[in-house]
Amino acid sequence: MKPSPRFDNMAIGTTEIAILVGAFVLLFGARRIPDLARALGLAKGEYQKAVSEVANPSSAERDMDRGGMTEEVAEEK
């Protein structure tokens, strides 16, 4: 199945990327770009940490699922 013809020209080319980079430099200045990149990297790391915490429940969350009892106490009953 061929893609719809209206999306054939939707790809971003080299010229568009150059224009975006130029606009980015004009808006933020060349000196602030490394700081912005560093902040984006830290934000990405925090996001990945939060996603992994959601995927792997903490011991407190597992205890709450057992009615507030630790694993040892729950095994005794």
N, CA, C and O atoms as CSV, one atom per row, in Angstrom:
chain,resi,resn,atom,element,x,y,z
A,1,MET,N,N,0.838,-1.177,0.000
A,1,MET,CA,C,0.000,0.000,0.000
A,1,MET,C,C,0.883,1.240,0.000
A,1,MET,O,O,1.763,1.364,0.852
A,2,LYS,N,N,0.672,2.142,-0.916
A,2,LYS,CA,C,1.461,3.367,-1.007
A,2,LYS,C,C,0.981,4.391,0.017
A,2,LYS,O,O,-0.213,4.467,0.310
A,3,PRO,N,N,1.909,5.179,0.563
A,3,PRO,CA,C,1.485,6.232,1.479
A,3,PRO,C,C,0.680,7.294,0.742
A,3,PRO,O,O,0.755,7.440,-0.478
A,4,SER,N,N,-0.070,8.006,1.515
A,4,SER,CA,C,-0.902,9.062,0.947
A,4,SER,C,C,-0.020,10.115,0.278
A,4,SER,O,O,0.998,10.497,0.855
A,5,PRO,N,N,-0.370,10.598,-0.917
A,5,PRO,CA,C,0.473,11.567,-1.618
A,5,PRO,C,C,0.611,12.896,-0.889
A,5,PRO,O,O,1.571,13.626,-1.133
A,6,ARG,N,N,-0.305,13.226,-0.015
A,6,ARG,CA,C,-0.216,14.522,0.662
A,6,ARG,C,C,0.901,14.558,1.703
A,6,ARG,O,O,1.291,15.641,2.137
A,7,PHE,N,N,1.429,13.392,2.117
A,7,PHE,CA,C,2.500,13.349,3.098
A,7,PHE,C,C,3.874,13.146,2.465
A,7,PHE,O,O,4.866,13.039,3.187
A,8,ASP,N,N,3.957,13.090,1.153
A,8,ASP,CA,C,5.240,12.877,0.489
A,8,ASP,C,C,6.218,14.017,0.752
A,8,ASP,O,O,7.421,13.773,0.834
A,9,ASN,N,N,5.754,15.226,0.883
A,9,ASN,CA,C,6.625,16.390,1.048
A,9,ASN,C,C,6.726,16.829,2.505
A,9,ASN,O,O,7.101,17.971,2.770
A,10,MET,N,N,6.405,15.961,3.447
A,10,MET,CA,C,6.394,16.334,4.855
A,10,MET,C,C,7.735,16.095,5.548
A,10,MET,O,O,7.885,16.476,6.710
A,11,ALA,N,N,8.702,15.489,4.892
A,11,ALA,CA,C,9.992,15.207,5.512
A,11,ALA,C,C,10.775,16.502,5.707
A,11,ALA,O,O,10.669,17.434,4.909
A,12,ILE,N,N,11.560,16.545,6.782
A,12,ILE,CA,C,12.397,17.713,7.055
A,12,ILE,C,C,13.727,17.501,6.354
A,12,ILE,O,O,14.387,16.482,6.559
A,13,GLY,N,N,14.112,18.441,5.546
A,13,GLY,CA,C,15.354,18.343,4.797
A,13,GLY,C,C,16.482,19.109,5.455
A,13,GLY,O,O,16.318,19.679,6.533
A,14,THR,N,N,17.622,19.116,4.798
A,14,THR,CA,C,18.811,19.791,5.307
A,14,THR,C,C,18.588,21.287,5.450
A,14,THR,O,O,19.023,21.888,6.433
A,15,THR,N,N,17.922,21.888,4.488
A,15,THR,CA,C,17.671,23.329,4.541
A,15,THR,C,C,16.813,23.684,5.746
A,15,THR,O,O,17.093,24.662,6.439
A,16,GLU,N,N,15.775,22.904,6.002
A,16,GLU,CA,C,14.911,23.187,7.138
A,16,GLU,C,C,15.652,23.032,8.460
A,16,GLU,O,O,15.454,23.819,9.385
A,17,ILE,N,N,16.504,22.017,8.545
A,17,ILE,CA,C,17.286,21.820,9.764
A,17,ILE,C,C,18.239,22.991,9.977
A,17,ILE,O,O,18.386,23.465,11.103
A,18,ALA,N,N,18.885,23.461,8.920
A,18,ALA,CA,C,19.795,24.605,9.029
A,18,ALA,C,C,19.044,25.848,9.485
A,18,ALA,O,O,19.554,26.611,10.306
A,19,ILE,N,N,17.854,26.057,8.969
A,19,ILE,CA,C,17.053,27.217,9.382
A,19,ILE,C,C,16.675,27.100,10.857
A,19,ILE,O,O,16.739,28.086,11.591
A,20,LEU,N,N,16.285,25.911,11.293
A,20,LEU,CA,C,15.933,25.714,12.699
A,20,LEU,C,C,17.128,25.944,13.624
A,20,LEU,O,O,16.992,26.575,14.672
A,21,VAL,N,N,18.290,25.436,13.239
A,21,VAL,CA,C,19.497,25.640,14.049
A,21,VAL,C,C,19.843,27.121,14.113
A,21,VAL,O,O,20.187,27.633,15.178
A,22,GLY,N,N,19.756,27.813,12.979
A,22,GLY,CA,C,20.026,29.252,12.959
A,22,GLY,C,C,19.061,30.025,13.840
A,22,GLY,O,O,19.475,30.925,14.570
A,23,ALA,N,N,17.795,29.690,13.784
A,23,ALA,CA,C,16.804,30.357,14.630
A,23,ALA,C,C,17.071,30.063,16.102
A,23,ALA,O,O,16.909,30.938,16.952
A,24,PHE,N,N,17.477,28.843,16.401
A,24,PHE,CA,C,17.788,28.459,17.775
A,24,PHE,C,C,18.958,29.280,18.311
A,24,PHE,O,O,18.923,29.753,19.447
A,25,VAL,N,N,19.990,29.446,17.491
A,25,VAL,CA,C,21.162,30.237,17.904
A,25,VAL,C,C,20.770,31.697,18.095
A,25,VAL,O,O,21.215,32.336,19.049
A,26,LEU,N,N,19.948,32.226,17.206
A,26,LEU,CA,C,19.513,33.617,17.345
A,26,LEU,C,C,18.660,33.822,18.595
A,26,LEU,O,O,18.785,34.843,19.271
A,27,LEU,N,N,17.809,32.872,18.900
A,27,LEU,CA,C,16.930,33.015,20.053
A,27,LEU,C,C,17.676,32.880,21.379
A,27,LEU,O,O,17.441,33.662,22.300
A,28,PHE,N,N,18.560,31.909,21.483
A,28,PHE,CA,C,19.185,31.610,22.764
A,28,PHE,C,C,20.634,32.063,22.875
A,28,PHE,O,O,21.159,32.148,23.986
A,29,GLY,N,N,21.281,32.348,21.790
A,29,GLY,CA,C,22.679,32.746,21.832
A,29,GLY,C,C,23.594,31.539,21.889
A,29,GLY,O,O,23.249,30.512,22.473
A,30,ALA,N,N,24.751,31.668,21.283
A,30,ALA,CA,C,25.686,30.545,21.182
A,30,ALA,C,C,26.218,30.121,22.549
A,30,ALA,O,O,26.543,28.949,22.739
A,31,ARG,N,N,26.312,31.035,23.493
A,31,ARG,CA,C,26.866,30.699,24.805
A,31,ARG,C,C,25.896,29.890,25.656
A,31,ARG,O,O,26.331,29.107,26.501
A,32,ARG,N,N,24.610,30.058,25.457
A,32,ARG,CA,C,23.627,29.364,26.289
A,32,ARG,C,C,23.262,27.984,25.756
A,32,ARG,O,O,22.645,27.198,26.475
A,33,ILE,N,N,23.621,27.672,24.534
A,33,ILE,CA,C,23.235,26.384,23.948
A,33,ILE,C,C,23.830,25.201,24.720
A,33,ILE,O,O,23.105,24.233,24.953
A,34,PRO,N,N,25.111,25.217,25.133
A,34,PRO,CA,C,25.617,24.088,25.933
A,34,PRO,C,C,24.869,23.920,27.255
A,34,PRO,O,O,24.623,22.795,27.691
A,35,ASP,N,N,24.507,25.042,27.896
A,35,ASP,CA,C,23.740,24.955,29.139
A,35,ASP,C,C,22.365,24.344,28.891
A,35,ASP,O,O,21.888,23.535,29.686
A,36,LEU,N,N,21.734,24.731,27.794
A,36,LEU,CA,C,20.428,24.170,27.457
A,36,LEU,C,C,20.537,22.677,27.151
A,36,LEU,O,O,19.674,21.894,27.550
A,37,ALA,N,N,21.592,22.287,26.446
A,37,ALA,CA,C,21.788,20.869,26.131
A,37,ALA,C,C,22.023,20.063,27.406
A,37,ALA,O,O,21.513,18.951,27.544
A,38,ARG,N,N,22.793,20.622,28.333
A,38,ARG,CA,C,23.054,19.950,29.603
A,38,ARG,C,C,21.754,19.799,30.395
A,38,ARG,O,O,21.488,18.740,30.963
A,39,ALA,N,N,20.955,20.853,30.430
A,39,ALA,CA,C,19.681,20.796,31.146
A,39,ALA,C,C,18.742,19.768,30.518
A,39,ALA,O,O,18.031,19.058,31.228
A,40,LEU,N,N,18.740,19.690,29.193
A,40,LEU,CA,C,17.909,18.688,28.523
A,40,LEU,C,C,18.380,17.275,28.859
A,40,LEU,O,O,17.564,16.376,29.060
A,41,GLY,N,N,19.696,17.083,28.921
A,41,GLY,CA,C,20.236,15.775,29.284
A,41,GLY,C,C,19.863,15.378,30.705
A,41,GLY,O,O,19.509,14.228,30.962
A,42,LEU,N,N,19.942,16.339,31.634
A,42,LEU,CA,C,19.550,16.052,33.013
A,42,LEU,C,C,18.058,15.744,33.105
A,42,LEU,O,O,17.647,14.845,33.839
A,43,ALA,N,N,17.257,16.489,32.362
A,43,ALA,CA,C,15.812,16.246,32.364
A,43,ALA,C,C,15.496,14.861,31.807
A,43,ALA,O,O,14.612,14.170,32.313
A,44,LYS,N,N,16.220,14.462,30.767
A,44,LYS,CA,C,16.012,13.129,30.193
A,44,LYS,C,C,16.371,12.052,31.213
A,44,LYS,O,O,15.667,11.050,31.338
A,45,GLY,N,N,17.467,12.260,31.939
A,45,GLY,CA,C,17.871,11.303,32.965
A,45,GLY,C,C,16.837,11.192,34.076
A,45,GLY,O,O,16.528,10.090,34.531
A,46,GLU,N,N,16.301,12.332,34.517
A,46,GLU,CA,C,15.266,12.318,35.545
A,46,GLU,C,C,14.013,11.610,35.052
A,46,GLU,O,O,13.371,10.873,35.800
A,47,TYR,N,N,13.671,11.835,33.794
A,47,TYR,CA,C,12.494,11.185,33.210
A,47,TYR,C,C,12.687,9.670,33.178
A,47,TYR,O,O,11.784,8.921,33.552
A,48,GLN,N,N,13.857,9.221,32.735
A,48,GLN,CA,C,14.121,7.784,32.673
A,48,GLN,C,C,14.125,7.161,34.068
A,48,GLN,O,O,13.675,6.029,34.245
A,49,LYS,N,N,14.631,7.897,35.056
A,49,LYS,CA,C,14.625,7.409,36.434
A,49,LYS,C,C,13.188,7.259,36.939
A,49,LYS,O,O,12.854,6.267,37.586
A,50,ALA,N,N,12.345,8.243,36.640
A,50,ALA,CA,C,10.945,8.178,37.065
A,50,ALA,C,C,10.215,7.033,36.381
A,50,ALA,O,O,9.404,6.351,37.007
A,51,VAL,N,N,10.495,6.819,35.106
A,51,VAL,CA,C,9.849,5.721,34.382
A,51,VAL,C,C,10.262,4.380,34.976
A,51,VAL,O,O,9.428,3.486,35.120
A,52,SER,N,N,11.534,4.229,35.320
A,52,SER,CA,C,11.985,2.959,35.898
A,52,SER,C,C,11.396,2.750,37.290
A,52,SER,O,O,11.135,1.611,37.679
A,53,GLU,N,N,11.182,3.832,38.052
A,53,GLU,CA,C,10.566,3.702,39.368
A,53,GLU,C,C,9.112,3.263,39.250
A,53,GLU,O,O,8.620,2.502,40.083
A,54,VAL,N,N,8.433,3.737,38.230
A,54,VAL,CA,C,7.043,3.335,38.026
A,54,VAL,C,C,6.984,1.874,37.593
A,54,VAL,O,O,6.097,1.134,38.016
A,55,ALA,N,N,7.923,1.463,36.756
A,55,ALA,CA,C,7.936,0.085,36.260
A,55,ALA,C,C,8.316,-0.904,37.355
A,55,ALA,O,O,7.825,-2.033,37.364
A,56,ASN,N,N,9.182,-0.495,38.277
A,56,ASN,CA,C,9.631,-1.360,39.371
A,56,ASN,C,C,9.127,-0.778,40.688
A,56,ASN,O,O,9.694,0.200,41.175
A,57,PRO,N,N,8.080,-1.351,41.279
A,57,PRO,CA,C,7.529,-0.783,42.508
A,57,PRO,C,C,8.528,-0.889,43.659
A,57,PRO,O,O,9.309,-1.838,43.732
A,58,SER,N,N,8.492,0.087,44.547
A,58,SER,CA,C,9.400,0.096,45.688
A,58,SER,C,C,8.939,-0.924,46.723
A,58,SER,O,O,7.843,-1.474,46.621
A,59,SER,N,N,9.782,-1.170,47.713
A,59,SER,CA,C,9.421,-2.135,48.753
A,59,SER,C,C,8.224,-1.635,49.558
A,59,SER,O,O,7.408,-2.440,50.005
A,60,ALA,N,N,8.106,-0.332,49.750
A,60,ALA,CA,C,6.954,0.213,50.470
A,60,ALA,C,C,5.660,-0.059,49.707
A,60,ALA,O,O,4.637,-0.382,50.310
A,61,GLU,N,N,5.707,0.071,48.390
A,61,GLU,CA,C,4.512,-0.211,47.591
A,61,GLU,C,C,4.153,-1.694,47.652
A,61,GLU,O,O,2.976,-2.046,47.717
A,62,ARG,N,N,5.161,-2.558,47.630
A,62,ARG,CA,C,4.885,-3.995,47.726
A,62,ARG,C,C,4.311,-4.344,49.102
A,62,ARG,O,O,3.426,-5.192,49.217
A,63,ASP,N,N,4.828,-3.675,50.149
A,63,ASP,CA,C,4.289,-3.898,51.489
A,63,ASP,C,C,2.831,-3.464,51.570
A,63,ASP,O,O,2.018,-4.144,52.197
A,64,MET,N,N,2.495,-2.359,50.955
A,64,MET,CA,C,1.107,-1.890,50.971
A,64,MET,C,C,0.198,-2.864,50.230
A,64,MET,O,O,-0.958,-3.042,50.616
A,65,ASP,N,N,0.698,-3.490,49.184
A,65,ASP,CA,C,-0.092,-4.489,48.465
A,65,ASP,C,C,-0.364,-5.715,49.336
A,65,ASP,O,O,-1.346,-6.425,49.120
A,66,ARG,N,N,0.511,-5.967,50.325
A,66,ARG,CA,C,0.320,-7.096,51.246
A,66,ARG,C,C,-0.447,-6.664,52.497
A,66,ARG,O,O,-0.423,-7.371,53.504
A,67,GLY,N,N,-1.108,-5.545,52.448
A,67,GLY,CA,C,-1.882,-5.075,53.600
A,67,GLY,C,C,-1.033,-4.365,54.631
A,67,GLY,O,O,-1.398,-4.340,55.807
A,68,GLY,N,N,0.077,-3.791,54.235
A,68,GLY,CA,C,0.940,-3.048,55.144
A,68,GLY,C,C,1.942,-3.913,55.875
A,68,GLY,O,O,2.628,-3.426,56.774
A,69,MET,N,N,2.050,-5.193,55.515
A,69,MET,CA,C,2.979,-6.103,56.181
A,69,MET,C,C,4.213,-6.321,55.316
A,69,MET,O,O,4.143,-6.334,54.087
A,70,THR,N,N,5.354,-6.494,55.997
A,70,THR,CA,C,6.556,-6.837,55.253
A,70,THR,C,C,6.441,-8.267,54.755
A,70,THR,O,O,5.543,-9.006,55.160
A,71,GLU,N,N,7.346,-8.647,53.883
A,71,GLU,CA,C,7.302,-9.994,53.300
A,71,GLU,C,C,7.443,-11.069,54.377
A,71,GLU,O,O,6.767,-12.096,54.320
A,72,GLU,N,N,8.328,-10.836,55.367
A,72,GLU,CA,C,8.547,-11.817,56.429
A,72,GLU,C,C,7.285,-12.015,57.265
A,72,GLU,O,O,6.915,-13.147,57.575
A,73,VAL,N,N,6.625,-10.916,57.628
A,73,VAL,CA,C,5.414,-11.004,58.448
A,73,VAL,C,C,4.291,-11.660,57.657
A,73,VAL,O,O,3.533,-12.460,58.206
A,74,ALA,N,N,4.176,-11.332,56.383
A,74,ALA,CA,C,3.124,-11.913,55.552
A,74,ALA,C,C,3.323,-13.416,55.396
A,74,ALA,O,O,2.342,-14.153,55.299
A,75,GLU,N,N,4.580,-13.893,55.368
A,75,GLU,CA,C,4.851,-15.326,55.237
A,75,GLU,C,C,4.505,-16.083,56.514
A,75,GLU,O,O,4.152,-17.261,56.455
A,76,GLU,N,N,4.603,-15.416,57.679
A,76,GLU,CA,C,4.298,-16.062,58.953
A,76,GLU,C,C,2.812,-16.370,59.077
A,76,GLU,O,O,2.435,-17.327,59.753
A,77,LYS,N,N,1.983,-15.592,58.448
A,77,LYS,CA,C,0.532,-15.779,58.584
A,77,LYS,C,C,0.005,-16.785,57.661
A,77,LYS,O,O,-1.197,-17.051,57.658
